[in-house]
Amino acid sequence: MASIGKPKVRGPRKPVSKGSVVQFKSLIKHPMESGLRKNKDTGQPIPAHYIESVMVEYGGKTVVNATWTGSVSKNPYFSFHVRADKTGPVSVTWKDNQGQSFTNKATLKVS
């Protein structure tokens, strides 16, 4: 099985003004197998293993809920924007088709 890493989440490092729209970036180490490829050595199909959804929560609310398929490339990157209302965690959860879930957070500081 390919190695899967804890997702990285990065947002503004300094406090931002209330009401401003800020960008966050997230990256995860994941094989993203579509299920359509075959092992070169054995000729056996490689089972599908891909991220099905990415969910972002901020201020106790879901602000992004994206559904993906196996056509996304290996080690996917995801970028999104939120409106800064209050200081708090921005949580990104990646879920794959094999029932695994990976979450990490970054803190958004609002001045």
BELMOKA-V437589 format. One record per residue. N is the residue number from 1. RES is the residue in one letter. SS is DSSP state (2 for helix, 1 for strand, 0 for the rest). PSI is psi in radians with two decimals (none if undefined). OMEGA is omega as a letter, one per 30 degrees, with the letter a starting at -180 (999 if undefined). Layout:
N_RES_SS_PSI_OMEGA ; N_RES_SS_PSI_OMEGA
This chain:
1_M_0_2.40_a ; 2_A_0_2.63_a ; 3_S_0_2.48_l ; 4_I_0_2.34_a ; 5_G_0_2.84_l ; 6_K_0_2.34_a ; 7_P_0_2.59_l ; 8_K_1_2.46_l ; 9_V_1_2.25_a ; 10_R_1_2.32_l ; 11_G_0_-2.88_l ; 12_P_0_2.39_a ; 13_R_0_-0.46_a ; 14_K_0_2.76_l ; 15_P_0_2.53_l ; 16_V_1_2.82_l ; 17_S_0_2.49_l ; 18_K_0_2.34_l ; 19_G_0_-0.21_l ; 20_S_0_2.67_l ; 21_V_1_2.18_a ; 22_V_1_2.68_a ; 23_Q_1_2.45_l ; 24_F_1_2.64_l ; 25_K_1_2.49_l ; 26_S_1_2.52_a ; 27_L_1_2.44_l ; 28_I_0_2.50_l ; 29_K_0_1.95_a ; 30_H_0_2.46_a ; 31_P_0_-0.51_l ; 32_M_0_1.00_l ; 33_E_1_2.26_a ; 34_S_0_-0.35_a ; 35_G_0_0.01_a ; 36_L_0_-0.21_a ; 37_R_0_2.80_l ; 38_K_1_2.62_l ; 39_N_0_2.22_a ; 40_K_0_-0.55_a ; 41_D_0_-0.71_a ; 42_T_0_-0.34_a ; 43_G_0_0.01_a ; 44_Q_0_2.53_l ; 45_P_1_2.49_l ; 46_I_0_2.14_a ; 47_P_0_2.57_l ; 48_A_0_2.35_l ; 49_H_1_1.72_a ; 50_Y_0_2.85_l ; 51_I_1_2.22_l ; 52_E_1_-0.61_a ; 53_S_1_2.66_l ; 54_V_1_2.17_a ; 55_M_1_2.35_l ; 56_V_1_2.28_l ; 57_E_1_2.40_l ; 58_Y_1_2.31_l ; 59_G_0_0.53_l ; 60_G_0_0.12_a ; 61_K_1_2.60_l ; 62_T_1_2.13_a ; 63_V_1_-0.33_l ; 64_V_1_2.37_l ; 65_N_1_1.69_a ; 66_A_1_2.41_l ; 67_T_1_2.26_a ; 68_W_0_2.98_l ; 69_T_0_-3.10_a ; 70_G_0_0.00_a ; 71_S_0_0.02_l ; 72_V_0_2.47_a ; 73_S_0_2.84_l ; 74_K_0_2.55_l ; 75_N_0_1.07_a ; 76_P_0_2.62_l ; 77_Y_1_2.45_a ; 78_F_1_2.25_a ; 79_S_1_2.48_a ; 80_F_1_2.88_l ; 81_H_1_2.56_l ; 82_V_1_2.67_l ; 83_R_1_2.17_a ; 84_A_0_1.88_l ; 85_D_0_-0.71_a ; 86_K_0_2.79_l ; 87_T_0_2.34_l ; 88_G_1_3.06_a ; 89_P_1_2.53_l ; 90_V_1_1.98_a ; 91_S_1_2.29_l ; 92_V_1_2.16_l ; 93_T_1_2.15_l ; 94_W_1_2.26_l ; 95_K_1_2.39_a ; 96_D_1_3.01_a ; 97_N_0_-0.06_l ; 98_Q_0_0.23_l ; 99_G_0_0.08_l ; 100_Q_0_2.59_l ; 101_S_1_2.40_a ; 102_F_1_2.19_a ; 103_T_1_2.50_l ; 104_N_1_2.83_a ; 105_K_1_2.73_l ; 106_A_1_2.65_a ; 107_T_1_2.24_l ; 108_L_1_2.12_a ; 109_K_0_2.17_a ; 110_V_1_2.27_a ; 111_S_0_none_999
